[in-house]
Amino acid sequence: MKKRIKQRTIGRKTGPRKALQKSLLRSLILAGKIQTTQAKAKDISPLAEKLVSKAKKGKMSQVRQLSGLLGNEAAKKLIEEIAPRYQERKGGYTRVIKLQPRRSDASPRAIIEFT
């Protein structure tokens, strides 16, 4: 009996799931908002919030972590553009907006964006 499972698996094993999360986070940071399924949006929302909190600190160790995780372009945008917007805010940097289901397979869709 599985109890207290906190993480969504999104129907993938660990490696492919982490790769998907990285690519969605990179796209979210570079574009500002992305359209995806509700499960994926809810899965990356707390991860994006933690990345913004790290970028707000602005120490060199956090900069290196972010560039290793996201790549130089996305980390630079996160540190220079996104994090200064939320300097006074203590949390709640992303919002998930539900959309109508997809026509082909009726999977619930959502938009995730920075507030």
N, C-alpha and C positions, 0 to 999 in steps of 0.2 A: 504494500500500500504506500503510494507516494504522498508524502505530506510536506507542506510548507515549501513548495517549489516556487521560487521568486522569479525565475527567468523564463521568458517566452522562447520557445525553440523555433518557431516559424516553420516547422516541418523540415528543418535542416540539422545536420550534425554540426559540431563546434566550429570546425575550420571554415566551411562555407558560410555559416551564420555570421562569424566575425568579419569575413570578407564583405558580405552584404552590408553589414552595419557600417563598416568603414566607408564603403562607396556611397551609401546614403548620407552619412554625415558630411562627407566631402562635398557632395552635391548640394546639400542643404546650406552649407557655409558659403559656397561659391555663388549659388543662385538666390539665396534668401528665403525661398520657399519651394517645396516640391510636392508633387501629387503622387500618392502611393496608396497601398491598402491600409486599412485602419490598424491592423495588427503590427505592421512594420512601423507605422507612424508612432504608435504607442510604445513600441520597443525602443526606438532611437531617441525619443523625447528626453528621458532622464540622462542619457549619454550626452546629448547635446548640451543640456544644462550643466553637467559636470565640466565639460570642455570650456564653456564660457566662464565658469567660476575659476578654472585654472588660468585662463587667459587674462582675467581681471587682475590676478596677482602680479603678472608680468615679470616674474623672476626668470633668470636664465635657465634654470632647470626645467621650469614649466614650458618655456619656449622650445627647448630641445625635445621634450616629450611630445608636444603638439606637432612639431615638424616631423618627427619620426612616425607619428600615428597618421597624420593627415596629408603630409607632403608640404613642401615649402610654400607653395602659392596659397593653399587654404589656411595654413597656420598664420601666414602674414596677414591675410584678410581678417582672420579671427582676432588677432592681437591688435591690429591697427584700426580696424573699422567697427567691428561688432562689440568687442569688450568695452571700449570707452562709452558706448551708448548706455550700458547697464551698470556703470560705476556706482551709482547711488542705489540701485535695486538689489535686493537680497535674494531673489529667486524668481521663478516664473518667467523664464526668457523665451519659451516656446509656447505655441498654441496649436492644438489639433482641431481642425474643423471638419466635420463629417460631410460627405457628399453622397449623391445618389449612387446606388450600386452600378457596377460595370455591366454593360448590356450583354457582353458575350458569356460571362460565367456568373454574373450576379454577385461578385465578391464586393464587400463593402469598401468604399474608397474614402480617402481623407486627404486633406492638405495639411502639411506641417510647415509652420513658418515662425520666424522670430517676431515677437510682439513689438 
